[in-house]
């Protein structure tokens, strides 16, 4: 798993690739939550994300909860496999997916 972050003022853009699962979720959480205080707009690009487990879904919920208090969060470029996970779990109803 790799995460490339770009901060532009109060907008954070993060490209996530690989897998977010029980092995990588700790590192993903550190990377994504580090420096999140001034951010009012979080965009996660999942173009290269191959898989997300329940641990990754919990991380997304945590990020969404934080961003609801200080701004907004959206997810872009979700592939078919990850979108199916979002749909089966109901996450497609609570996340902003473009």
N, C-alpha and C positions, 0 to 999 in steps of 0.2 A: 504494500500500500504506500502510495505517495500522495502528498498534499502540497500543492503550490499555492501560496497565498499572495494576493496583491491588495494592498491597502491604498485607497484613494480618498483621503480626507476621512469621512465617516462611513465610506462604503468599503466593504470587504468582499473580495471575489476569491473563491477557493476552488481549484480544480482538484478533484479527488479521483485517484485511479487505483485499480487493483481490487482488493476485498476489504470490507469492514466487517470483521467478525470478532470472536472472543480473543483471538490472538493479537489483533491490531487495534481494537477499540480503545485501549488505554492510551496508546500513542496518538491516535486520531483525536481523542478528547483533549489531550494536552495541546496539540497543534491548533485545533479549531477554537478552543476557549481562551488560549493565550492572547491577550491584547484585545479582547472582545468588548471591553468597557466603553470605549468611545464610538463603537460601531452602531449605526442606526439602520443600515441596510446590508444584510448578509445574503450573498448569492453563492450557492453551491452548484458547481458544474459537475454532473455525474456522467459525462460523455464516456470516460474511460473506466467507470466503476463497473466491475464485473459481477459483484455479489454484495449483499448486505444481510447480516444475520439479525437475530432478535437483539443482540447486544448493540449493533449499529442502529437499530430502530430506536432503542432507548436513548442513545446519544442524540439522535435527531429530535426526539421529544424534548430532551433537556435543552438543546439549542433553540428549539421553537419557543419554549417557555421563557427563556432568557430574552429572546428577540421580541416577543410579544410585549415585554415591559419597556424595551428601549427602541423599538423600531419594527422592522419587518424582515422576514426570511423567505427566500424562494429557492427552488431547486430547478435546474435546467438540464436539458439533454439527457433525460432518463431513458435508458435502453429498455427493451421489451422484458428482459429477465427481471430487472429491478422493479419495473412498473408492475409486473405481475405480483411481486412480493408486496408492494404498496397497496395494490387492489385487494388482495386476499386478506391482508391485515387491517384494512380500513384506513390506512395512512393516506391513501389518495384523497380521502375526504377531509383530512385535517391539515395537510401540507399544501402549500402553494407550489404547484408543479407546472412549469411552462414547457 
